Amino acid sequence: MQLPRWWELGDPCAWTGQGRGTRRMSPATTGAFLLTVYTIFSKVHSDRNVYPSAGVLFVHVLEREYFKGEFPPYPKPGEISNDPITFNTNLMGYPDRPGWLRYIQRTPYSDGVLYGSPTAENVGKPTVIEITAYNRRTFETARHNLIINIMSAEDFPLPYQAEFFIKNMNVEEMLASEVLGDFLGAVKNVWQPERLNAINITSALDRGGRVPLPINDMKEGVYVMVGADVPFSSCLREVENPQNQLRCSQEMEPVITCDKKFRTQFYIDWCKISLVDKTKQVSTYQEVIRGEGILPDGGEYKPPSDSLKSRDYYTDFLITLAVPSAVALVLFLILAYIMCCRREGVEKRNMQTPDIQLVHHSAIQKSTKELRDMSKNREIAWPLSTLPVFHPVTGEILPPLHTDNYESTNMPLMQTQQNLPHQTQIPQQQTTGKWYS
């Protein structure tokens, strides 16, 4: 029986990932858990060394309670402080984490979790993760290092892998050791393997899923991949039969006999289950054969010499400047000829204009000229165009209103009816009745 590395280091019980001072699993439960699951859980410590295995789920909890003691003022024993704390994790010397390592923290009042499945390419290479904690109330920071020493696994990878989609879980809920242990226990009852490992956990949002609405306690969903050393059971194969495939294509739930073993705690979308048999996978690697498609060797590159000949740009300058200038000059001459040399003249215009229109235009010009002359000297006589010519009733020609020596400056702008001479008085009808003084 192969045990996890942290069991060899002397920890007799598996940490549940809930922080210091939390409850542990019972010895019986711990033994059953260790016989089937190689998932690594660790507590946070300063410059902590952990030893996960390649291809096995690794979970590391960043506990707020531990980092609270790092920020001044330091709490006294028994004193409770609830400062908001967030974490920033990155590979030492780089701005982000390794590709296989993910991090999640829902709120500043919850613990952060590092999780992922190490790859075989990182075996034997210590991975130093810088963990920086930020106290959002005091703006203090604390930094610790997590040294991940990835070890090789003898049974990696397991030949049979199944990926389940759990609809009623978020990723941080599934990462809890109790929940993950319950799920692996249900899978073990259905699959009956000798070795069962949790390989990876992925949020549905990382697979292109939509953020759920904040109603009815809806969850994001999580993909859980497990591996075993025995072929898939008949219950897991039921989703591949034609009837269930037809129901999945119609967006109906397939009929799975072992679903009741998960239904009490986990709602599994059986249409999204993925069964991978690595024993039947054919290698797609093809050796590159050099043929006619490979370009021949062109030899050593020879850069140009330093002694370059000078180039005369005078011709280029003339072409660039003279051609547009010549085109602009031709256009200017054509426009000048049209505007200046093609005018028909005033006489030809008057010959083509009707006489009545010319008389009307001449009258307008005379009136305009007279008004302009009046504006220069306002003591001259009134313009003839403004005087009445005929009597409105009799039709007789009226004499001028005033003589030439009449002073027009004392005349009001508007004359009333009694002031105007030669005004015809219209008799008014008198009403009958008594008049009172």
Secondary structure by P-SEA (a helix, b strand, c coil): ccccccccccccccccccccccccccaaaaaaaaacccbbbbbbccbbbbbbcccbbbbbbbcccccccccccccccccccccbbbbbbbccccccccccbbbbbccccbbbbbbbbbccccccbbbbbbbbbbcccccbbbbbbbbbbbbbbccccccbbbbbbbccccccccccaaaaaaaaaaaaaaccccccccccccccccccccccccccccccbbbbbbbbcccccccccccccaaaaaaaaaccccccccccccccccccccccbbbbccccccccccccccccccccccccccccccbbbbbbaaaaaaaacaaaaaaaaaaaaaaaaaaccccccaaaaaaaccaaaaaaaaaaaaaaaaaaaaaaccccccccccccccccccccccccccccccccccccccccccccccbbbbbbbbbbccccc
